[in-house]
């Protein structure tokens, strides 16, 4: 990601235990976890119930920016 004003990369940190839905990279449907052990010892595998995608890659929605 780049900051539009400066043109430099912007660091985005995510919370590990956040409850943001993980979305399928093919059809944007929320993914289901395949293993309870994933993410600790091995990468977490996900399964898309709609299109059948299975893998470790996923998308997250961008956080809404505050306008205070």
Wavefront OBJ file of the C-alpha trace (Angstrom):
o trace
v 0.000 0.000 0.000
v 1.124 3.497 -0.666
v 0.096 6.703 1.001
v -1.563 8.786 -1.733
v -0.316 12.100 -0.356
v 3.360 11.229 0.052
v 3.846 8.231 -2.254
v 5.610 6.161 0.408
v 4.573 2.725 1.654
v 2.119 2.788 4.547
v 2.517 0.271 7.359
v -0.713 -1.468 8.295
v -0.683 -3.672 11.366
v -3.448 -6.133 11.939
v -4.535 -7.611 15.209
v -3.781 -11.329 15.274
v -6.908 -12.230 17.220
v -9.251 -9.835 15.428
v -12.591 -11.140 14.242
v -12.440 -9.585 10.780
v -13.800 -12.039 8.242
v -11.283 -13.638 5.925
v -12.552 -13.561 2.353
v -11.947 -15.958 -0.531
v -9.451 -14.684 -3.120
v -11.632 -16.057 -5.931
v -15.244 -15.172 -5.042
v -15.010 -12.966 -1.871
v -17.092 -15.372 0.236
v -16.155 -15.709 3.941
v -13.750 -18.623 4.430
v -13.898 -21.499 6.925
v -10.854 -22.745 8.844
v -9.802 -26.314 8.018
v -7.717 -27.111 11.101
v -7.670 -26.014 14.712
v -3.864 -26.383 14.813
v -3.252 -24.109 11.854
v -1.696 -20.735 12.525
v 0.371 -21.985 15.432
v 2.646 -24.752 14.210
v 1.671 -24.798 10.530
v 0.061 -22.170 8.263
v -3.712 -21.908 8.646
v -5.593 -23.506 5.732
v -8.926 -22.075 4.670
v -11.777 -23.517 2.593
v -14.368 -21.600 0.603
v -17.775 -23.278 0.845
v -18.990 -21.576 -2.353
v -16.258 -22.106 -4.974
v -14.118 -24.790 -3.286
v -10.928 -22.724 -2.985
v -8.505 -24.228 -0.482
v -5.291 -22.523 0.578
v -3.524 -20.186 2.970
v -4.108 -16.895 1.120
v -7.091 -14.723 2.002
v -8.317 -11.139 1.723
v -9.490 -8.796 4.481
v -11.628 -5.698 4.199
v -9.752 -2.441 4.644
v -10.493 -0.837 8.013
v -12.858 2.086 7.864
v -11.044 5.352 8.346
v -12.146 7.552 11.198
v -13.231 11.096 10.394
v -12.910 12.768 13.788
l 1 2 3 4 5 6 7 8 9 10 11 12 13 14 15 16 17 18 19 20 21 22 23 24 25 26 27 28 29 30 31 32 33 34 35 36 37 38 39 40 41 42 43 44 45 46 47 48 49 50 51 52 53 54 55 56 57 58 59 60 61 62 63 64 65 66 67 68
